[in-house]
Amino acid sequence: MTTIIIEDEKPAARLLQRKLEKLKIEVGVMLHSVEEAIDWFSKNEHPDLIFLDIQLSDGLSFEIFEKVEIKSAVIFTTAYDEFALRAFKLNSIDYLLKPIDEDDLEQAVSKFKERLPKKEKLQLHFEEIKKMLGNPFEKEFKKRFTVKIGQYLKVISIEEIECFFSENKGTYIHTFDNRNYLIESTLEVLEQELDTKEFYRINRKFIIPMKAIKEIVVYSNSRLKIILPSYGEDEVIVSREKVADFKVWIG
């Protein structure tokens, strides 16, 4: 659901925005005058819902309707009640007097939702669930690793990692400051935990991040050799069967 606020008093607009956030409604745009609103509506797709103050700094908000065909539902907000009849002749859901009571605001929003077609109600309900759950459909990738150093624990940010490598049945992090740390994982598990836009498993031994690639050298048997900033214990080679996919990955 797209929502905007048109209110000439910026503190009042921000207060209304905070009240709407409590109702799980995000405000995409805030406008502050008749002129600004007319210009915005003429250039942008109209929102689902408008919270509209009647008396703006450069005139009455009714002037907006005279210049632009508003397709959105409107909830009027004002400190005066003499415009109520005129407001309801427009596409008005409700008419809220300032200071806006939170219960009245919630009822006005409920009226708007009840008027939505069934398909749009379902979509709105889905969007609200995604906000409450933090959008579970977007995968969260690993951002940091905790390693043990003697009796101490050290947290290593994903930004510090130059590569992951396996050796003697162990898996290690190699950092940009040229240090190795043993971790309790495998490259197979890491492939599922890391952002594939940023990390790529080039062979059975290495996973490297895009940002760590210093140079790419054509190597024997149609393979590629990767030069990393500090790692130098072994040659870092893109296996022949992965070269084509690797080239797609690096763009």
C-alpha positions as CSV (number, residue, x, y, z in Angstrom):
1,M,0.0,0.0,0.0
2,T,1.4,3.4,-1.0
3,T,0.6,6.4,1.2
4,I,1.5,10.1,1.2
5,I,0.9,13.0,3.6
6,I,0.2,16.5,2.4
7,E,0.7,18.9,5.3
8,D,2.3,22.3,5.4
9,E,3.4,22.0,9.0
10,K,6.4,19.7,8.9
11,P,6.3,18.8,12.7
12,A,2.6,17.8,12.3
13,A,3.5,15.7,9.2
14,R,6.2,13.9,11.0
15,L,3.9,13.3,14.0
16,L,1.3,11.8,11.7
17,Q,3.9,9.7,10.0
18,R,5.0,8.2,13.4
19,K,1.3,7.4,14.3
20,L,0.9,5.7,11.0
21,E,4.0,3.6,11.5
22,K,2.5,2.3,14.7
23,L,-0.4,1.0,12.4
24,K,2.2,-0.6,10.1
25,I,1.7,2.0,7.4
26,E,4.7,3.4,5.7
27,V,4.6,6.9,4.3
28,G,6.5,7.2,1.0
29,V,6.3,10.9,0.4
30,M,5.4,14.1,2.3
31,L,4.3,17.2,0.4
32,H,3.8,20.7,1.9
33,S,1.9,23.0,-0.4
34,V,-0.8,23.0,-3.1
35,E,1.8,23.9,-5.8
36,E,4.1,21.1,-4.7
37,A,1.3,18.6,-4.6
38,I,0.0,19.5,-8.1
39,D,3.5,19.1,-9.6
40,W,4.0,15.8,-7.8
41,F,0.7,14.3,-8.9
42,S,1.3,15.3,-12.5
43,K,4.6,13.4,-12.6
44,N,4.1,10.4,-10.4
45,E,1.8,7.4,-10.1
46,H,-1.0,8.2,-7.6
47,P,-0.8,6.5,-4.2
48,D,-3.5,4.2,-2.7
49,L,-4.2,6.7,0.2
50,I,-3.6,10.4,0.9
51,F,-3.7,12.1,4.3
52,L,-4.5,15.6,3.3
53,D,-4.5,18.8,5.3
54,I,-7.1,21.2,4.0
55,Q,-5.5,24.6,4.7
56,L,-2.0,24.6,3.2
57,S,0.5,27.4,3.1
58,D,-0.5,28.6,-0.4
59,G,-4.2,27.9,-0.3
60,L,-6.9,25.2,0.3
61,S,-6.0,21.7,-0.8
62,F,-9.3,21.5,-2.7
63,E,-7.4,23.5,-5.4
64,I,-5.4,20.3,-6.1
65,F,-8.5,18.5,-7.2
66,E,-9.3,21.3,-9.6
67,K,-6.0,20.9,-11.4
68,V,-5.5,17.1,-11.2
69,E,-7.8,14.2,-11.3
70,I,-6.9,12.4,-8.0
71,K,-7.4,8.7,-8.2
72,S,-6.5,8.0,-4.6
73,A,-8.6,7.5,-1.5
74,V,-8.3,10.6,0.8
75,I,-8.5,11.0,4.6
76,F,-8.7,14.7,5.4
77,T,-6.9,16.2,8.4
78,T,-7.7,19.7,9.6
79,A,-8.0,21.9,12.6
80,Y,-11.4,23.2,11.3
81,D,-14.7,21.5,10.7
82,E,-16.3,24.0,8.3
83,F,-15.0,22.1,5.2
84,A,-16.4,18.7,6.1
85,L,-19.3,18.8,3.6
86,R,-17.1,19.8,0.8
87,A,-14.5,17.2,1.7
88,F,-17.0,14.3,1.6
89,K,-18.1,15.3,-1.9
90,L,-14.6,14.2,-3.0
91,N,-13.1,10.7,-2.7
92,S,-13.0,11.0,1.0
93,I,-12.8,8.1,3.5
94,D,-12.8,10.2,6.7
95,Y,-12.4,13.7,8.1
96,L,-10.1,13.9,11.1
97,L,-9.9,17.0,13.3
98,K,-6.5,18.0,14.8
99,P,-5.0,17.1,17.1
100,I,-5.6,13.6,15.6
101,D,-6.6,11.0,18.1
102,E,-4.8,7.7,17.5
103,D,-8.1,5.7,17.9
104,D,-9.8,7.9,15.3
105,L,-6.8,7.4,13.0
106,E,-7.0,3.7,13.3
107,Q,-10.7,3.6,12.6
108,A,-10.2,5.8,9.5
109,V,-7.5,3.4,8.2
110,S,-9.8,0.5,8.9
111,K,-12.5,2.2,6.8
112,F,-10.1,2.5,3.9
113,K,-9.1,-1.1,4.1
114,E,-12.7,-2.3,4.2
115,R,-13.4,-0.5,0.9
116,L,-10.6,-2.2,-0.9
117,P,-11.5,-5.0,-3.4
118,K,-10.9,-8.5,-2.1
119,K,-7.7,-9.0,-4.2
120,E,-6.2,-5.7,-2.9
121,K,-7.1,-6.7,0.7
122,L,-5.2,-9.9,0.4
123,Q,-2.2,-8.1,-1.1
124,L,-2.3,-5.6,1.8
125,H,-2.6,-8.4,4.3
126,F,0.4,-10.1,2.7
127,E,2.5,-6.9,2.9
128,E,1.6,-6.4,6.5
129,I,2.7,-10.0,7.4
130,K,6.0,-9.4,5.5
131,K,6.7,-6.3,7.6
132,M,5.9,-8.0,10.9
133,L,8.1,-11.0,10.1
134,G,10.9,-8.9,8.5
135,N,10.1,-10.5,5.1
136,P,11.1,-14.1,5.7
137,F,11.2,-14.6,1.9
138,E,14.4,-12.7,1.6
139,K,17.4,-14.9,2.6
140,E,19.7,-13.7,5.3
141,F,23.3,-14.3,4.4
142,K,26.2,-14.8,6.9
143,K,27.6,-11.4,8.0
144,R,30.2,-12.5,10.6
145,F,32.1,-15.5,12.0
146,T,33.2,-16.3,15.6
147,V,36.5,-18.1,15.9
148,K,38.3,-19.4,19.0
149,I,41.9,-18.2,19.7
150,G,43.1,-19.9,22.8
151,Q,40.7,-19.0,25.6
152,Y,39.3,-16.0,23.6
153,L,36.7,-15.6,21.0
154,K,37.2,-13.3,18.0
155,V,34.4,-12.0,15.7
156,I,35.5,-11.6,12.1
157,S,33.3,-9.5,9.8
158,I,32.5,-10.7,6.3
159,E,34.2,-7.5,5.1
160,E,37.6,-8.7,6.5
161,I,37.7,-12.0,4.7
162,E,40.0,-12.4,1.7
163,C,39.1,-16.1,1.1
164,F,38.0,-19.4,2.6
165,F,40.1,-22.4,2.1
166,S,40.3,-26.1,3.1
167,E,43.4,-27.8,4.3
168,N,44.0,-31.1,6.1
169,K,40.3,-31.7,6.6
170,G,39.9,-28.3,8.2
171,T,38.3,-25.1,6.9
172,Y,40.0,-21.7,7.4
173,I,39.3,-18.0,7.0
174,H,42.1,-16.0,5.5
175,T,41.8,-12.3,6.2
176,F,43.1,-9.2,4.4
177,D,45.6,-8.7,7.1
178,N,47.2,-12.1,6.2
179,R,46.0,-14.2,9.1
180,N,44.4,-17.6,9.1
181,Y,41.6,-18.8,11.4
182,L,40.1,-22.3,11.7
183,I,36.3,-22.4,11.7
184,E,33.8,-25.1,12.5
185,S,32.3,-25.4,9.0
186,T,32.9,-26.8,5.6
187,L,33.1,-25.1,2.2
188,E,29.8,-27.0,1.3
189,V,28.0,-25.4,4.2
190,L,29.6,-22.0,3.4
191,E,28.3,-22.1,-0.1
192,Q,24.7,-22.1,1.3
193,E,25.4,-19.3,3.9
194,L,27.3,-16.8,1.7
195,D,25.8,-14.3,-0.7
196,T,26.5,-15.8,-4.1
197,K,26.6,-12.4,-5.7
198,E,29.7,-11.7,-3.6
199,F,31.3,-15.1,-3.1
200,Y,32.2,-17.9,-5.5
201,R,33.6,-21.4,-5.0
202,I,36.3,-21.6,-7.7
203,N,37.4,-25.1,-6.9
204,R,37.2,-27.8,-4.3
205,K,39.6,-25.9,-2.0
206,F,38.7,-22.2,-2.3
207,I,35.8,-19.7,-2.0
208,I,36.7,-16.2,-2.8
209,P,34.9,-12.8,-2.6
210,M,34.6,-10.6,-5.7
211,K,36.3,-7.7,-3.9
212,A,39.5,-9.7,-3.1
213,I,40.3,-10.4,-6.8
214,K,43.5,-8.4,-7.5
215,E,44.4,-10.0,-10.9
216,I,43.1,-12.8,-13.2
217,V,45.8,-14.6,-15.2
218,V,45.2,-17.1,-18.0
219,Y,46.6,-20.4,-16.8
220,S,47.4,-23.8,-18.3
221,N,44.7,-26.3,-19.4
222,S,42.1,-23.5,-20.0
223,R,42.1,-22.6,-16.3
224,L,42.4,-19.1,-14.6
225,K,44.8,-18.1,-11.9
226,I,43.5,-15.6,-9.2
227,I,45.9,-13.3,-7.5
228,L,44.7,-12.3,-4.1
229,P,46.1,-9.3,-2.0
230,S,47.9,-11.4,0.7
231,Y,47.2,-15.1,0.3
232,G,50.3,-16.9,-1.1
233,E,50.5,-20.3,0.4
234,D,49.1,-22.1,-2.7
235,E,48.1,-21.2,-6.2
236,V,44.5,-20.0,-6.3
237,I,43.1,-21.6,-9.5
238,V,39.6,-21.6,-11.1
239,S,39.0,-25.2,-12.1
240,R,38.5,-25.8,-15.8
241,E,34.9,-26.9,-15.4
242,K,34.1,-23.7,-13.5
243,V,35.8,-21.2,-15.8
244,A,32.7,-20.4,-17.9
245,D,30.4,-19.9,-14.9
246,F,33.1,-17.8,-13.2
247,K,33.3,-15.5,-16.1
248,V,29.5,-15.0,-15.9
249,W,29.8,-14.4,-12.2
250,I,32.4,-11.6,-12.5
251,G,30.3,-10.0,-15.3
